[in-house]
């Protein structure tokens, strides 16, 4: 009987040993593949958009939080023209930088969407995380949309909401 109990305990230990996967929110896509050149002699103006996101929210009190998965959606709304984004930076609740996803020009093709995923276990942004996106404004092209989608599911319960970026420059 003792050997059987040791065997069962060993099986439980093997099953519970889970290899840690790297968080996809730290290395979501290869931004370098999207690198683009800014046209010389362009008339593009620097623009900036603020996007609030929540990797966790308060639940029942200020002492209990609920973790969320965040999808940050970067969308080119033009049907005909590409758009250039020049920086995407993530900040925590206190305004401290967490990580910069790209700090060079990237191009989004017409109607293309690129996403940044912040996994449910990545609470570095906290209850007041945010992004600042720099992009190049062409008055002949529609503005991009920056959107945050926060979601969590537990059993039969689900929670989801969105936030829309606000142009600040």
N, C-alpha and C positions, 0 to 999 in steps of 0.2 A: 504494500500500500504506500509506503514511504517513497519508493522509487517512482510509483505512478504519480504522486503529488509533485515530486521534483521534475518529472517529465512534463506535466501540465504547466508548472510554473515556468519552465524553460521555453515552452511553446509560446506562452503569453509574453515573455520577454522578447522573443524574436519578432512576434507580430507587432508589438508596441514600438520597436526600434524603427523609426521612420527616418529615412535620409532627408536632411534639410535641403529644400530646393531654394535656389536663389530667388529673391523677390523680383518679379517681372517689372515692378514699378521702378526699379533702379536701372534696368537695362531693357526698356520696352521694345524699341526698334533701333535699327542702325541709322541714326540721323545723318551720318556722313554720306550715305547713299543718296540723300536728298539735297546735298549741297548744290547751291546755284551761284552763278555770278550775277552781280548787280550790273545792269547795263550802264555803260559809260555815257556821260552827258544826259542822264535821265532827269526827269522832273518830279520824281517820286519824293513825297514828304514822309518823314518819320511819324509813325502813329503808335499808340500804346493802348492796350486793353487790359483791364483788371478783371479777374475771374475769381470769385469766392468758391471754395470747395470745403467739404467737411469729411475728414477721414474718420471722425467719430462725432457723435452728438450726445447731448445729455439725455438721460432716460430716468424718469421719476424724481431725480434730485441732482444737485450739482456734484454729488459724490459717486454717481453711477453713470457710466457712458456706454454707448452702443457703437460697436465698430461697423464701418461701412466700406464697401468697395466703391471706388470712384473711377468713372470714365471721363476723361477730359477730351472733348471733341473739338478739333480744329477743322473748320469747314470753309472751303472756297465757295462762295455763293454765285460766282460768275459762270455763265454757260459757255463763255467764249475765251476768257483770258485767264492766264495763270496769276497767282499772287505770291509775293515774297514775304516770308516771315523771317525776322532776323535774330530773335531771341525768345526762348521760353524758359522762364525761371520759376521755381516753386519755393514758397516761403511758409513758415509755420505761424501759429497763432500770435506769437510775439513779434512777427515781422523779420525773423532771422532766416537767411537763406538756407534751404535744405539741399537743393540740387538744381543745376542748370541742365536742361535737356539738350538745348542747342544754343550756341552763341555765335552763329554764322548764318548767312542767308540760306534758307531752304525754300523750295518751290512747291506749291500745291497746284496741280493741274486743274482745269475747269471742273467744277462740281466735285472735286476730290475731298475726301475726309481722312484725316489722320487722327489717331487716338493715342492718348497716354493713359495707361491703366495703373491705378494705385490700389494695391491689394488690400483686402480687409484687414490683414494683420499689420499693415504699415500705418502706424498711428503717429508718425513724425509730424504731420501737418496739424494734428490736433483738431479742436473744435472750431478753429478759425483760420484754417489754412487758405492760401491763395496763390494764384499765378499772376505773373505779369508777362504779357506777350508783346513784343515789339514787332512791327510789320511796316511795310512800305506802302503808303497810300497813293493810289492813282485815281484822280478824280473821275476818270472815265470808267472805272471798274467798281462794282459793288463791294462794300466792306465784307470782310470775312466774319464768320460767327464763331465765337468761343463759348462752349457750353460745358457745364459740369453735370454729370448724372450720378447721383449717389443711390446705392441700393444695398439692402441686406435682407436675407431670408433666414428664418429659423422655424423649422417644423412647418406649420401651416400659416405662420405669420410672415408678412412681407412689408417692407418699408422702402419707399423710393421717393425721390424728389429731384428737381433740377435747379440749376442756377445759370444765368445768362451773363456773359461778359459785358462790362461797361467801358466804353471808350473813354479814356482819361487824357488823351492827347491827340 
